[in-house]
Structures are given as structure tokens and as C-alpha cells.
Amino acid sequence: MTLENSESLRTDPVETQTVEGAIDRMPRLGLSKLAVFGLVAAFCLGLYESAIVPIALPSMTAGLSTTATALAWAISLNLVGFAIGAYVIGYFADRFGRQVGLRLTFTVVGVGSLLSAVAWDAPSLTVFRFIAGCGMGAVLSLITGYIGEMTPSARRGATIAKISLVSTVVIVIISLAAVPVIAAAPLLSWRILIGLGALSLLLLPFINNRDIVESPRWLVEHSGLERATAIVRKMESRARGVLTPDTTPFVEPERLLKAGTQTPFADLFSSRILVGRLIIITLVLFLFYVGFFGISTYLVLFLQGAGIAPAEALSITAISRVASLAAAVFIIFVIDRIERKLIIAIGTVMIIVGVILVVAGIGSAAAMVGACLLSFGTGSIAPAAYTYVAEIFPTRVRGTGASLADGFGHLGGAAAPFIILPILVAFGPIVAGIAVMIVMALATILISFGVKTNKRSLEEISL
């Protein structure tokens, strides 16, 4: 699997060139191998930080001599940190550059994870998980936004989907490896698992003038055309071995050269179009996370409530996770062929059908199919949503807009235990399933109002 595109993207030299046009005409991602490794590793750690907590929770409660209920605040405030860190770090990425934003998020995630690993009680863990959450809130949106700015328009979706696939496989492997670690050291293993997030600190040296370089698109809007030109020429060399001739100047529209003069927050909220996009995608993500966390976190309880034996419910839940890997592979081949928002809508419909089969109480086979549909649907939505959120905002506010949407959207995950779980306990799986289907249906309706992005340049989308 490579990050290459077809040779049809090559074009003959032109009299003038734009930074955006040069990037979009490259046949592949023009970053170094170290840059790709660093970005994939950071993406993995961003997903890992969220995925490992449920696995480490039993060891965490035993090691700190507390209860899962006492640690609920640590989990919820971690997601609150998402929203706060998303705005703060996203703002810095728009105001001072993508490299500054990435350095901040790598540092905050690393320090928060390291402190979490040495927490001495539930309150200290709550504070440290909040700090880690502040970094996590921006890491995925900044990385996907950065990759989108550095990737040819025809390959944005597939590139992010491949990174998502690699990350999913790595997390599955680590999650499986964590089981014997927890069994061998039930009181201390959570410190090792949580502390792995500190590896993000080792990625800081990758942010330099050779590997994870500054985004040329950001430089164009912040009086850095000369530096952007030099970076693009190096990217062209890596991508296809052919540079835009030295005699071909890079010329940018006046509106882009002056685009970075306002503060990101003021710029974002002074445009009704951008505010509308922010509201729609934030609501879509919030509703999706309510439904996703509501059904995935308590899937075993849903299955048991529908008449499935506890042991079989666990087996169905575990086996269904394989469907997310299948979705991650499948989505690579369709994400740049089908409109991103349509993929998100289809994924939510698959989740709705999956919920129906899970709660219907018509047997184990139907429950298994339903659980697999849930997993496949969420696995399809994730890379499409990551790509879409970063595409719909212009370069000058991409960090702020995407981070705000993802950060506040994650509050849906924090709200899920207080919305779906009480309904499940009080009224059973059918009523709780209906609640999940309602929020997913609302997300499907809202995403239909989103802008189209497939195979369009980022500058065209931002108009």
C-alpha cells in the first residue's frame, strides 16, 4: 500500500504557478518518510489515548484502590479537555503556524500522559487526564488538516484513510497485547499503558525544516511565499522527481496573500457561511458521538438485554470489532470516489440498521450481523469525517474550525453515559436503541446540508 496517485496527474510546465496548484498536481504526497512516520505515529497515539482507557480501567481501579464510579470524572473531564484544548491549540496553529500547533499538541499529550502514569489517587488522575485531553482534542484535527494541506486534492481522502487503517491495526495489536500485561501486573499495568502516550514527546524532533515542515498553504497567507515556494519545490522533488522550473514564478491571488491578517477566531465568526459550516459539523459530530459511545460502550448490556447470554454477548462484541478493520480497508478504495458527506450518511444508516438487529431480540445470528454493521458503519465514518472536517474550513481558520468542531463534538461522548445508559437501565434495550437511532438519524439529516468536497481544491471549497 503506497501513498501514490496515478501518473495522469502530471501536467506540462506552465508560465506561472500557484503553491496550491503545484501541490494538487503532485502524483503523491511530497513529504519525507520520516515525516510520514511521525504523522502516522502521532495519529496512532491520538486514537490510542482514547482507546486504551476502557481496557486499562480495571487495573486503574485496583491500582488506585478506588471504583470505576470514582474515576468517571477522570473520563468525562478528559473529554472536556478535548473541547478546551481544541480551541486553544487550534488557534495557535492558525495564528502562528502548523508546526507550532503540532509541537503544542505533542507536548501536552506527552506531559499529560506521563503525569497520568504517576497519579497517586482519583483526583490527581482526573487533573492529569484533563491535561492529556487538552492535547488530544487537537491532535487528530491538526494532523488531518495538515495532511490535507500537503496532499494532492485527488488523494486527500485515501491518504488519510490509509493512515487511519494503519492506526487501527496498531491499536488492535496493542489492545490485544495489553491483555496479558494486565493479567501479569494487575495493579501496575495501567501505568504502563497510559504512560505510552508520552511517546508523543519523542516525535517533537520530527517537526523541522526537512520532515514535518511548515504548511506552504499557511505560509502563503502569512507573508511567506518565498519560503512556501522552496518547500513546494522540495515536495515536488520527493513526489515525482521533477521540479517546477526555476523560471516559473509562483504567483498567488491577492485575496490569499492577505487572508491571514485577521485573528482566526474573529475571521471564523465574521463569516456566516463558515459559522454555518461549524454549527452543522459540530452538531453532526456531537450526535454521532452520543450514539457511537452510547451503543459501543454498552454493547454487551444491549445484547444481554435483548436475550443474549453474557458469554455470547462478549464474544459477539469482540468478533464484531474485526468489521471495523474491514471498513478501514474498504474505505480506502471509495473515499475519493464517493462524496465524503454521503459516506458519513451511509455509515450512520448502517449503524441504525445495526441497532435494530441488536435490540430486536431475534437471535444470536441477527445480533452478530447487527454488531458487525455497527462496527463497519463507524469504521467507514471515521476517516471520511476526519477528512471532511479539515476540508470545509479555509486555511486561515482550518486549525481553529476543525479543532472546535471535533473538540465540542467529543462532548457528545461525555454526555452519552448520562443520556443512553440511564435509558438503557430504566427502559431496556429497545427504548435505548430508539434513542441511539434518533440521534443518528438527526446526524444523517444534518450532514446532507454540508458542502461538497470531493476532488475539489481546498481553496475552491473555501470560497
Phi, psi and omega in degrees: 000125182237173178259030185269156174240174182288158180290349181296346180281350178293145176224159178288155179304145180242165184291322174228163184216153171249155177301315181296317180296320179296317179295316183292338180270354179292144180283349180200173178295127186264036178258160179290163179297324178294323178295315179298316178300314181297318180291319178295317180298318179294320178297317177301314182294325178297317177287322182299319182304324179277324187284332189279336184300312178300326180289321183275352187303315179300318178293324180296313180295321179290317183293328180262004180052051181224193181240163178298326178297319180294335181268002181300323179295325179298321180287315182292316181289336172299319179286328174296321175302326175309309185294317182291310180297326180302313181290311186298308183288323176299321177298313180298323180294325178281325185277320188241359174118155181295325179297319178297315179299316180293320177299317180298312184292321176298318183292313183294317177299315181297313180294317179298320179292318180297316178295321179300324182292340180248015179300145185252348177199179183298316179299317180294321178297322179299315179297315184289326177290329175297316179298313179300321179297325178300323177284319182295331182298335182253341191299312184290317181292321179292319181293314179295323176295317179297313180298320178299323180287336184259357187251144174304144186302328182283353185237005184302308184297313182296322180297312179293324178296322178294318177296320178297320179297311179302316180297319180298315180298315181299317181294321177299316180297314180296320180297319178293320180292336181290334183300307178294331178296316179295321179295323182284327182222073186298337182267335186247343188300327181298328179294321178293313184295316178291322183293341179299336177299338179292348177299341178299335177295331180287347181272350182303320179296343179289342179274098184209195182270004179245325189251268176279085185277171176293147179292122178301326179297320178293319181298320180304320184275359181229046173057037181235037184299321181297315178293321178298320179299315180297318180295317181296321178298321176293320178297319178299320179298316179290324187283325185211001178075009181232124178268150166300129184308145179301336180279353179264107182283151173270120182237131183244148175300147182302325182296328179284321181296335181254007188292333185266019184280332178274160172289145184305317183296313180296320180297314182298313187270003174268353180250120179295327179295313181292321177298318178299317178297319180297315181297314183297309185289328177295316178296319178300312181294319179301311180296319179299316181292325175301310181292316183296307180294326180296319182270321185287320181294324185246026182301320179301318180293321176300314182296316179296320178295335179270007175101007178274136179298148183307312182297319180291325178298319177296318180296315179299317180299315182294314182295324183296338181297334179298329181298331179293326176292318177299319179295320181297325176287313183301318187294335178302323186273350183238345189295332178261005178254329181248141180306133185305313183294334177289321176299316179299316180296316179297320179298319179292325176295320177299321178296318179300314178297320178299318179299317179302314182291326181291316187268353186292337180069038182250021174120165183293322182298314179296321179297320179296314178299317179298315179297321179292323176295320176302312183293318180294319180298313179292324178294332177281322183292319189306300182295326178294319180291317178305313182294314186295316183300321181284337184280328194280353178250142178293161185307320186295338179230016186298315180298314181294310184296310182294320181292319177299315181298312182289320181296309179288332175298324179294342176298339173298324176294323178291329182278337186306315180297336181266354179249302186282315184299313178300322178294318180298316181291318186279323189240352177096174188292329183293312180294318178296321177297321177298320178299316178298316181296324180296312182293325178291321178296319177297319178298319179297317180295315183295319184294338179295340179273358182286163180282150176280141185229343187302130175057024175252144177294153180299326180291324178292319180296324186282350182291000000 
